[in-house]
Amino acid sequence: MLVRKNLRLWEGLGFLIACAGGMLLQFLFKWTGGSILVAAFAGVNESTWEHMKLLYVPYFVFTMLEFPVFAEPLRNFFAAKATAGAAGALFIPVLYYTANGMFGKTPDWFNIAVFFASTAAAYLLSYRLLTTLSLRGTAMQLTGFLLLWGLMLLFVLFTYRPPRLPLFLDPVTQAYGIPPKNM
């Protein structure tokens, strides 16, 4: 019971930190003058992929902070956190492209709401999966661990070498990846 109460507090705190962290990461690349090192973790353009990264990076970091506290009592930790993090990140393009398909270009306030709703969904799903103790077992934990780290690696890799797909296209500059310094 104590673990469940603590988990509720931690997941609530994680949601707040991920929201604040995502908002900070939205501007950090520009604030640092386009630092190539900061680019690995901050949003570098307005593509949907980079907005997914704004959710996933703080989620991943907070998950690593939660690990020593909850991995032992919750034997489904990595699988649950990986599933929830991936789902939260996927909610962003699903909600964004659905709304744009229905209504045309959406206003900035809506896009920000999509980010907050997707972050909330990630933490609610995380809490639900962790407390139901589903996704247990060594194979599930290994898969979850690899998925968590694999997604983080892809977010970094595709910042520097984005595939030429619409998900990675910056709608403002019509370019992919890190913008040139003069933009």
C-alpha positions in Angstrom: 0.0 0.0 0.0 2.9 2.4 0.8 4.5 1.7 -2.5 1.3 2.5 -4.3 0.9 5.8 -2.4 4.5 6.7 -3.0 4.2 5.8 -6.7 1.2 8.1 -7.1 3.2 11.0 -5.7 6.2 10.1 -7.9 4.2 9.8 -11.0 2.4 13.1 -10.3 5.8 14.7 -9.7 7.1 13.1 -12.9 4.2 14.6 -14.9 5.0 18.1 -13.6 8.7 17.7 -14.2 8.1 16.3 -17.7 5.8 19.2 -18.6 8.3 21.8 -17.3 11.2 19.9 -18.8 9.5 19.7 -22.2 8.7 23.4 -22.2 12.4 24.2 -21.3 13.7 21.8 -24.0 11.5 23.6 -26.5 13.7 26.7 -26.2 17.0 25.4 -24.9 18.6 24.8 -28.3 18.0 28.4 -29.4 19.1 29.7 -26.0 22.4 28.0 -26.3 23.1 29.4 -29.8 22.4 26.1 -31.5 24.7 24.0 -29.4 25.3 20.7 -31.2 25.5 18.9 -27.9 22.3 20.4 -26.5 20.6 19.3 -29.8 20.7 15.7 -28.7 18.2 16.3 -26.0 16.4 19.6 -26.9 14.0 20.4 -29.7 15.9 21.7 -32.7 12.9 22.4 -35.0 9.1 22.4 -35.1 8.8 18.8 -36.6 6.4 16.4 -34.9 9.3 14.1 -34.1 11.1 16.9 -32.2 7.9 17.5 -30.2 7.7 13.8 -29.4 11.3 14.1 -28.1 10.2 17.0 -25.8 8.0 14.5 -24.0 10.3 11.5 -24.1 13.5 13.0 -22.9 12.2 14.3 -19.5 10.1 11.1 -19.2 13.2 9.0 -19.7 15.3 11.0 -17.3 12.7 10.8 -14.6 12.3 7.1 -15.2 16.0 6.7 -14.4 15.5 8.6 -11.2 12.5 6.3 -10.3 14.5 3.2 -11.0 16.3 2.8 -7.7 13.1 3.5 -5.7 10.6 1.3 -7.6 12.4 -1.4 -9.6 12.7 -3.8 -6.7 9.2 -3.6 -5.3 7.6 -3.3 -8.8 9.0 -6.2 -10.8 7.3 -4.9 -14.0 9.1 -1.5 -13.8 11.0 -1.4 -17.2 8.2 -3.0 -19.3 5.6 -0.7 -17.8 7.7 2.5 -18.1 8.7 1.7 -21.6 5.2 1.0 -22.7 3.8 4.1 -21.2 6.7 6.3 -22.5 6.3 5.0 -26.0 2.5 5.4 -25.9 2.8 9.0 -24.6 5.2 9.9 -27.4 2.9 8.3 -30.0 -0.1 10.2 -28.7 1.5 13.4 -30.0 1.4 12.6 -33.7 -1.9 10.7 -33.4 -3.7 13.7 -31.8 -1.8 16.3 -33.9 -2.4 14.7 -37.3 -6.0 13.7 -36.4 -6.9 17.3 -35.5 -5.1 18.7 -38.5 -6.8 16.3 -40.7 -10.2 17.3 -39.3 -9.8 21.0 -38.8 -6.8 22.1 -40.9 -3.9 23.9 -39.2 -4.3 23.9 -35.4 -3.5 26.9 -33.2 -0.5 26.9 -31.0 -2.6 26.6 -27.8 -4.0 23.3 -29.2 -0.5 21.9 -29.9 0.6 22.8 -26.4 -2.5 21.1 -25.0 -1.6 18.0 -27.1 1.8 17.9 -25.4 0.3 18.2 -21.9 -2.4 15.6 -22.7 0.1 13.2 -24.1 2.4 13.6 -21.1 -0.6 13.1 -18.8 -1.5 9.9 -20.7 2.0 8.6 -20.4 2.1 9.0 -16.6 -1.5 7.7 -16.1 -0.7 4.7 -18.2 2.6 4.2 -16.3 0.8 4.3 -12.9 -1.9 1.9 -14.2 0.6 -0.6 -15.6 2.8 -0.5 -12.5 0.0 -0.9 -10.0 -1.7 -3.8 -11.9 1.6 -5.6 -12.0 1.1 -6.6 -15.6 4.0 -7.0 -18.0 6.0 -9.1 -15.5 8.8 -11.5 -16.2 12.4 -11.4 -17.1 11.8 -11.3 -20.9 9.3 -8.4 -20.5 11.8 -6.5 -18.3 14.6 -7.0 -20.8 12.4 -5.9 -23.6 11.2 -2.8 -21.7 14.8 -1.9 -20.8 15.9 -2.2 -24.4 12.8 -0.2 -25.6 13.4 2.6 -23.2 17.1 3.0 -24.2 16.4 2.2 -27.8 13.9 5.0 -28.1 16.2 7.4 -26.4 18.9 6.5 -28.9 16.6 7.0 -31.8 15.6 10.4 -30.6 19.2 11.4 -30.4 20.2 9.7 -33.7 17.3 11.1 -35.7 18.1 14.6 -34.5 21.4 14.5 -36.4 20.3 12.2 -39.2 16.5 12.4 -39.7 14.8 10.2 -42.2 13.2 12.1 -45.1 9.6 11.4 -43.9 6.8 13.9 -43.0 7.1 13.1 -39.3 10.6 14.7 -39.3 9.9 17.7 -41.6 9.9 21.1 -39.9 6.7 22.7 -41.3 8.2 26.2 -40.7 11.4 25.9 -42.6 10.5 22.9 -44.8 13.8 21.3 -43.7 14.9 18.3 -41.8 17.1 18.1 -38.7 19.2 20.8 -37.2 18.8 24.1 -38.9 21.8 26.0 -40.1 23.2 28.6 -37.7 22.0 31.6 -39.7 18.3 30.6 -39.4 
